[in-house]
Amino acid sequence: MATIHISEGEAVRDFAGLLARVRAGAEVVIENGPIAVAVLHAPVPPARSLTECIALLPEDSKATIDEDFARDVESAVEAHREPLHPPTWD
């Protein structure tokens, strides 16, 4: 995803163009001199709950949630406790 830095004045003159760039996947940082005052980007889609995912399964699905399911999920989470995006100072 490209990051575009523009001034407040540029943003005012072509806001429709900025939205088109955001729709295309860019992130736009609007700045007042050296200070960023706003960031435009597409919203992150909401995550689905497990219940919602199950509701999306076709009626003839063979997927099941047995008594070991919670244990399997817990062990998978425990196996991957490292941060996905470690801070830059690490």
Distance bins in CASP14 RR format, pairs under 12 A and 6 or more apart:
PFRMAT RR
TARGET T0000
AUTHOR 0000-0000-0000
RMODE 2
METHOD distances of the structure
MODEL  1
1 21 0 0 0 0 0 1 0 0 0 0 0
1 22 0 0 0 0 1 0 0 0 0 0 0
1 24 0 0 0 0 1 0 0 0 0 0 0
1 25 1 0 1 0 0 0 0 0 0 0 0
1 26 1 0 0 1 0 0 0 0 0 0 0
1 27 1 0 1 0 0 0 0 0 0 0 0
1 28 0 0 0 0 0 1 0 0 0 0 0
1 39 0 0 0 0 0 1 0 0 0 0 0
1 40 0 0 0 0 0 1 0 0 0 0 0
1 41 1 0 0 1 0 0 0 0 0 0 0
1 42 0 0 0 0 1 0 0 0 0 0 0
2 21 0 0 0 0 1 0 0 0 0 0 0
2 22 0 0 0 0 0 1 0 0 0 0 0
2 24 0 0 0 0 1 0 0 0 0 0 0
2 25 1 0 0 1 0 0 0 0 0 0 0
2 26 1 0 1 0 0 0 0 0 0 0 0
2 27 1 0 0 1 0 0 0 0 0 0 0
2 28 0 0 0 0 1 0 0 0 0 0 0
2 29 0 0 0 0 0 1 0 0 0 0 0
2 41 0 0 0 0 0 1 0 0 0 0 0
3 21 0 0 0 0 0 1 0 0 0 0 0
3 22 0 0 0 0 0 1 0 0 0 0 0
3 25 0 0 0 0 0 1 0 0 0 0 0
3 26 1 0 0 1 0 0 0 0 0 0 0
3 27 1 0 1 0 0 0 0 0 0 0 0
3 28 1 0 0 1 0 0 0 0 0 0 0
3 29 1 0 0 1 0 0 0 0 0 0 0
3 30 0 0 0 0 0 1 0 0 0 0 0
3 31 0 0 0 0 0 1 0 0 0 0 0
3 36 0 0 0 0 0 1 0 0 0 0 0
3 39 0 0 0 0 1 0 0 0 0 0 0
3 40 0 0 0 0 0 1 0 0 0 0 0
3 41 0 0 0 0 1 0 0 0 0 0 0
4 10 0 0 0 0 1 0 0 0 0 0 0
4 11 0 0 0 0 0 1 0 0 0 0 0
4 14 0 0 0 0 0 1 0 0 0 0 0
4 17 0 0 0 0 0 1 0 0 0 0 0
4 18 0 0 0 0 1 0 0 0 0 0 0
4 20 0 0 0 0 0 1 0 0 0 0 0
4 21 1 0 0 1 0 0 0 0 0 0 0
4 22 0 0 0 0 1 0 0 0 0 0 0
4 24 0 0 0 0 0 1 0 0 0 0 0
4 25 0 0 0 0 0 1 0 0 0 0 0
4 26 1 0 1 0 0 0 0 0 0 0 0
4 27 1 0 0 1 0 0 0 0 0 0 0
4 28 1 0 1 0 0 0 0 0 0 0 0
4 29 1 0 0 1 0 0 0 0 0 0 0
4 30 0 0 0 0 1 0 0 0 0 0 0
4 31 0 0 0 0 0 1 0 0 0 0 0
4 39 0 0 0 0 0 1 0 0 0 0 0
4 40 0 0 0 0 1 0 0 0 0 0 0
4 41 0 0 0 0 0 1 0 0 0 0 0
5 11 0 0 0 0 0 1 0 0 0 0 0
5 18 0 0 0 0 0 1 0 0 0 0 0
5 26 0 0 0 0 0 1 0 0 0 0 0
5 27 0 0 0 0 1 0 0 0 0 0 0
5 28 0 0 0 0 1 0 0 0 0 0 0
5 29 1 0 1 0 0 0 0 0 0 0 0
5 30 0 0 0 0 1 0 0 0 0 0 0
5 31 1 0 1 0 0 0 0 0 0 0 0
5 32 0 0 0 0 0 1 0 0 0 0 0
5 33 0 0 0 0 0 1 0 0 0 0 0
5 34 0 0 0 0 0 1 0 0 0 0 0
5 35 0 0 0 0 0 1 0 0 0 0 0
5 36 0 0 0 0 1 0 0 0 0 0 0
5 37 0 0 0 0 0 1 0 0 0 0 0
5 38 0 0 0 0 0 1 0 0 0 0 0
5 39 0 0 0 0 0 1 0 0 0 0 0
5 40 0 0 0 0 0 1 0 0 0 0 0
6 12 0 0 0 0 1 0 0 0 0 0 0
6 13 0 0 0 0 1 0 0 0 0 0 0
6 14 0 0 0 0 1 0 0 0 0 0 0
6 15 0 0 0 0 0 1 0 0 0 0 0
6 17 0 0 0 0 0 1 0 0 0 0 0
6 18 1 0 0 1 0 0 0 0 0 0 0
6 21 0 0 0 0 1 0 0 0 0 0 0
6 26 0 0 0 0 0 1 0 0 0 0 0
6 27 0 0 0 0 0 1 0 0 0 0 0
6 28 1 0 0 1 0 0 0 0 0 0 0
6 29 1 0 0 1 0 0 0 0 0 0 0
6 30 1 0 0 1 0 0 0 0 0 0 0
6 31 1 0 0 1 0 0 0 0 0 0 0
6 32 0 0 0 0 0 1 0 0 0 0 0
6 33 0 0 0 0 0 1 0 0 0 0 0
6 36 0 0 0 0 0 1 0 0 0 0 0
6 37 0 0 0 0 0 1 0 0 0 0 0
6 38 0 0 0 0 0 1 0 0 0 0 0
6 39 0 0 0 0 0 1 0 0 0 0 0
6 40 0 0 0 0 1 0 0 0 0 0 0
7 13 0 0 0 0 1 0 0 0 0 0 0
7 14 0 0 0 0 0 1 0 0 0 0 0
7 18 0 0 0 0 0 1 0 0 0 0 0
7 28 0 0 0 0 0 1 0 0 0 0 0
7 29 0 0 0 0 0 1 0 0 0 0 0
7 30 1 0 0 1 0 0 0 0 0 0 0
7 31 1 0 1 0 0 0 0 0 0 0 0
7 32 1 0 0 1 0 0 0 0 0 0 0
7 33 1 0 0 1 0 0 0 0 0 0 0
7 34 0 0 0 0 0 1 0 0 0 0 0
7 35 0 0 0 0 0 1 0 0 0 0 0
7 36 0 0 0 0 0 1 0 0 0 0 0
7 37 0 0 0 0 1 0 0 0 0 0 0
7 38 0 0 0 0 0 1 0 0 0 0 0
8 14 0 0 0 0 0 1 0 0 0 0 0
8 15 0 0 0 0 0 1 0 0 0 0 0
8 18 0 0 0 0 0 1 0 0 0 0 0
8 28 0 0 0 0 0 1 0 0 0 0 0
8 29 0 0 0 0 0 1 0 0 0 0 0
8 30 1 0 1 0 0 0 0 0 0 0 0
8 31 1 0 0 1 0 0 0 0 0 0 0
8 32 1 0 1 0 0 0 0 0 0 0 0
8 33 0 0 0 0 1 0 0 0 0 0 0
8 35 0 0 0 0 0 1 0 0 0 0 0
8 36 0 0 0 0 0 1 0 0 0 0 0
8 37 1 0 0 1 0 0 0 0 0 0 0
8 38 0 0 0 0 1 0 0 0 0 0 0
9 15 0 0 0 0 0 1 0 0 0 0 0
9 18 0 0 0 0 0 1 0 0 0 0 0
9 30 0 0 0 0 1 0 0 0 0 0 0
9 31 0 0 0 0 1 0 0 0 0 0 0
9 32 0 0 0 0 1 0 0 0 0 0 0
9 33 0 0 0 0 0 1 0 0 0 0 0
9 37 0 0 0 0 0 1 0 0 0 0 0
10 17 0 0 0 0 0 1 0 0 0 0 0
10 18 0 0 0 0 1 0 0 0 0 0 0
10 21 0 0 0 0 0 1 0 0 0 0 0
10 28 0 0 0 0 1 0 0 0 0 0 0
10 29 0 0 0 0 0 1 0 0 0 0 0
10 30 0 0 0 0 1 0 0 0 0 0 0
10 31 0 0 0 0 1 0 0 0 0 0 0
10 32 0 0 0 0 0 1 0 0 0 0 0
10 33 0 0 0 0 0 1 0 0 0 0 0
11 17 0 0 0 0 1 0 0 0 0 0 0
11 18 1 0 0 1 0 0 0 0 0 0 0
11 19 0 0 0 0 0 1 0 0 0 0 0
11 21 0 0 0 0 0 1 0 0 0 0 0
11 22 0 0 0 0 0 1 0 0 0 0 0
11 28 1 0 0 1 0 0 0 0 0 0 0
11 29 0 0 0 0 1 0 0 0 0 0 0
11 30 1 0 1 0 0 0 0 0 0 0 0
11 31 0 0 0 0 1 0 0 0 0 0 0
11 32 0 0 0 0 0 1 0 0 0 0 0
11 36 0 0 0 0 0 1 0 0 0 0 0
11 37 0 0 0 0 1 0 0 0 0 0 0
11 38 1 0 0 1 0 0 0 0 0 0 0
11 39 0 0 0 0 0 1 0 0 0 0 0
11 40 0 0 0 0 1 0 0 0 0 0 0
12 18 0 0 0 0 1 0 0 0 0 0 0
12 30 0 0 0 0 1 0 0 0 0 0 0
12 32 0 0 0 0 0 1 0 0 0 0 0
12 38 0 0 0 0 0 1 0 0 0 0 0
13 30 0 0 0 0 0 1 0 0 0 0 0
14 20 0 0 0 0 1 0 0 0 0 0 0
14 21 0 0 0 0 1 0 0 0 0 0 0
14 28 0 0 0 0 0 1 0 0 0 0 0
14 30 0 0 0 0 0 1 0 0 0 0 0
15 21 0 0 0 0 0 1 0 0 0 0 0
15 22 0 0 0 0 0 1 0 0 0 0 0
15 28 0 0 0 0 1 0 0 0 0 0 0
15 30 0 0 0 0 1 0 0 0 0 0 0
15 38 0 0 0 0 0 1 0 0 0 0 0
15 40 0 0 0 0 1 0 0 0 0 0 0
16 22 0 0 0 0 0 1 0 0 0 0 0
16 23 0 0 0 0 0 1 0 0 0 0 0
17 23 0 0 0 0 1 0 0 0 0 0 0
17 24 0 0 0 0 1 0 0 0 0 0 0
17 26 0 0 0 0 0 1 0 0 0 0 0
17 28 0 0 0 0 1 0 0 0 0 0 0
17 40 0 0 0 0 0 1 0 0 0 0 0
18 24 0 0 0 0 0 1 0 0 0 0 0
18 25 0 0 0 0 0 1 0 0 0 0 0
18 26 0 0 0 0 1 0 0 0 0 0 0
18 27 0 0 0 0 0 1 0 0 0 0 0
18 28 1 0 1 0 0 0 0 0 0 0 0
18 29 0 0 0 0 0 1 0 0 0 0 0
18 30 0 0 0 0 1 0 0 0 0 0 0
18 38 0 0 0 0 0 1 0 0 0 0 0
18 39 0 0 0 0 0 1 0 0 0 0 0
18 40 1 0 0 1 0 0 0 0 0 0 0
18 41 0 0 0 0 0 1 0 0 0 0 0
19 25 0 0 0 0 0 1 0 0 0 0 0
19 26 0 0 0 0 0 1 0 0 0 0 0
19 28 0 0 0 0 1 0 0 0 0 0 0
19 40 1 0 0 1 0 0 0 0 0 0 0
19 41 0 0 0 0 0 1 0 0 0 0 0
19 42 0 0 0 0 0 1 0 0 0 0 0
20 26 0 0 0 0 1 0 0 0 0 0 0
20 28 0 0 0 0 0 1 0 0 0 0 0
20 40 0 0 0 0 0 1 0 0 0 0 0
20 42 0 0 0 0 0 1 0 0 0 0 0
21 27 0 0 0 0 1 0 0 0 0 0 0
21 28 1 0 0 1 0 0 0 0 0 0 0
21 29 0 0 0 0 0 1 0 0 0 0 0
21 40 0 0 0 0 1 0 0 0 0 0 0
21 41 0 0 0 0 0 1 0 0 0 0 0
21 42 0 0 0 0 0 1 0 0 0 0 0
22 28 1 0 0 1 0 0 0 0 0 0 0
22 29 0 0 0 0 0 1 0 0 0 0 0
22 30 0 0 0 0 0 1 0 0 0 0 0
22 38 0 0 0 0 0 1 0 0 0 0 0
22 39 0 0 0 0 0 1 0 0 0 0 0
22 40 1 0 1 0 0 0 0 0 0 0 0
22 41 1 0 0 1 0 0 0 0 0 0 0
22 42 1 0 1 0 0 0 0 0 0 0 0
22 43 0 0 0 0 1 0 0 0 0 0 0
23 40 0 0 0 0 0 1 0 0 0 0 0
23 41 0 0 0 0 0 1 0 0 0 0 0
23 42 1 0 0 1 0 0 0 0 0 0 0
23 43 0 0 0 0 0 1 0 0 0 0 0
24 41 0 0 0 0 0 1 0 0 0 0 0
24 42 0 0 0 0 1 0 0 0 0 0 0
25 40 0 0 0 0 0 1 0 0 0 0 0
25 41 1 0 0 1 0 0 0 0 0 0 0
25 42 1 0 0 1 0 0 0 0 0 0 0
25 43 0 0 0 0 0 1 0 0 0 0 0
26 39 0 0 0 0 0 1 0 0 0 0 0
26 40 0 0 0 0 1 0 0 0 0 0 0
26 41 1 0 0 1 0 0 0 0 0 0 0
26 42 0 0 0 0 1 0 0 0 0 0 0
27 36 0 0 0 0 0 1 0 0 0 0 0
27 38 0 0 0 0 0 1 0 0 0 0 0
27 39 1 0 0 1 0 0 0 0 0 0 0
27 40 1 0 0 1 0 0 0 0 0 0 0
27 41 1 0 1 0 0 0 0 0 0 0 0
27 42 0 0 0 0 1 0 0 0 0 0 0
28 36 0 0 0 0 0 1 0 0 0 0 0
28 37 0 0 0 0 0 1 0 0 0 0 0
28 38 0 0 0 0 1 0 0 0 0 0 0
28 39 1 0 0 1 0 0 0 0 0 0 0
28 40 1 0 1 0 0 0 0 0 0 0 0
28 41 1 0 0 1 0 0 0 0 0 0 0
28 42 0 0 0 0 0 1 0 0 0 0 0
29 35 0 0 0 0 0 1 0 0 0 0 0
29 36 1 0 1 0 0 0 0 0 0 0 0
29 37 0 0 0 0 1 0 0 0 0 0 0
29 38 1 0 0 1 0 0 0 0 0 0 0
29 39 1 0 1 0 0 0 0 0 0 0 0
29 40 0 0 0 0 1 0 0 0 0 0 0
29 41 0 0 0 0 1 0 0 0 0 0 0
30 36 1 0 0 1 0 0 0 0 0 0 0
30 37 1 0 1 0 0 0 0 0 0 0 0
30 38 1 0 1 0 0 0 0 0 0 0 0
30 39 1 0 0 1 0 0 0 0 0 0 0
30 40 1 0 0 1 0 0 0 0 0 0 0
30 41 0 0 0 0 0 1 0 0 0 0 0
31 37 1 0 0 1 0 0 0 0 0 0 0
31 38 0 0 0 0 1 0 0 0 0 0 0
31 39 0 0 0 0 0 1 0 0 0 0 0
32 38 0 0 0 0 1 0 0 0 0 0 0
46 52 0 0 0 0 1 0 0 0 0 0 0
47 53 0 0 0 0 1 0 0 0 0 0 0
48 54 0 0 0 0 1 0 0 0 0 0 0
48 55 0 0 0 0 1 0 0 0 0 0 0
48 56 1 0 0 1 0 0 0 0 0 0 0
48 57 0 0 0 0 0 1 0 0 0 0 0
49 55 0 0 0 0 1 0 0 0 0 0 0
49 56 0 0 0 0 0 1 0 0 0 0 0
50 56 0 0 0 0 0 1 0 0 0 0 0
50 57 0 0 0 0 0 1 0 0 0 0 0
50 63 0 0 0 0 0 1 0 0 0 0 0
50 65 0 0 0 0 1 0 0 0 0 0 0
50 69 0 0 0 0 1 0 0 0 0 0 0
50 70 0 0 0 0 0 1 0 0 0 0 0
50 73 0 0 0 0 1 0 0 0 0 0 0
51 57 0 0 0 0 0 1 0 0 0 0 0
51 65 0 0 0 0 0 1 0 0 0 0 0
53 61 0 0 0 0 0 1 0 0 0 0 0
53 63 0 0 0 0 1 0 0 0 0 0 0
53 65 0 0 0 0 0 1 0 0 0 0 0
54 61 0 0 0 0 1 0 0 0 0 0 0
54 63 1 0 0 1 0 0 0 0 0 0 0
54 64 0 0 0 0 0 1 0 0 0 0 0
54 65 1 0 0 1 0 0 0 0 0 0 0
54 69 0 0 0 0 0 1 0 0 0 0 0
55 61 0 0 0 0 0 1 0 0 0 0 0
55 63 0 0 0 0 0 1 0 0 0 0 0
56 63 0 0 0 0 0 1 0 0 0 0 0
57 63 1 0 1 0 0 0 0 0 0 0 0
57 64 0 0 0 0 0 1 0 0 0 0 0
57 65 0 0 0 0 0 1 0 0 0 0 0
63 69 0 0 0 0 0 1 0 0 0 0 0
65 71 0 0 0 0 0 1 0 0 0 0 0
65 72 0 0 0 0 1 0 0 0 0 0 0
65 73 0 0 0 0 1 0 0 0 0 0 0
66 72 0 0 0 0 1 0 0 0 0 0 0
66 73 0 0 0 0 0 1 0 0 0 0 0
68 74 0 0 0 0 0 1 0 0 0 0 0
68 75 0 0 0 0 1 0 0 0 0 0 0
69 75 0 0 0 0 0 1 0 0 0 0 0
69 76 0 0 0 0 0 1 0 0 0 0 0
70 76 0 0 0 0 0 1 0 0 0 0 0
70 77 0 0 0 0 0 1 0 0 0 0 0
71 77 0 0 0 0 0 1 0 0 0 0 0
71 78 0 0 0 0 0 1 0 0 0 0 0
72 78 0 0 0 0 0 1 0 0 0 0 0
72 79 0 0 0 0 0 1 0 0 0 0 0
73 79 0 0 0 0 0 1 0 0 0 0 0
73 80 0 0 0 0 0 1 0 0 0 0 0
74 80 0 0 0 0 0 1 0 0 0 0 0
74 81 0 0 0 0 0 1 0 0 0 0 0
75 81 0 0 0 0 0 1 0 0 0 0 0
82 90 0 0 0 0 0 1 0 0 0 0 0
83 90 0 0 0 0 1 0 0 0 0 0 0
END
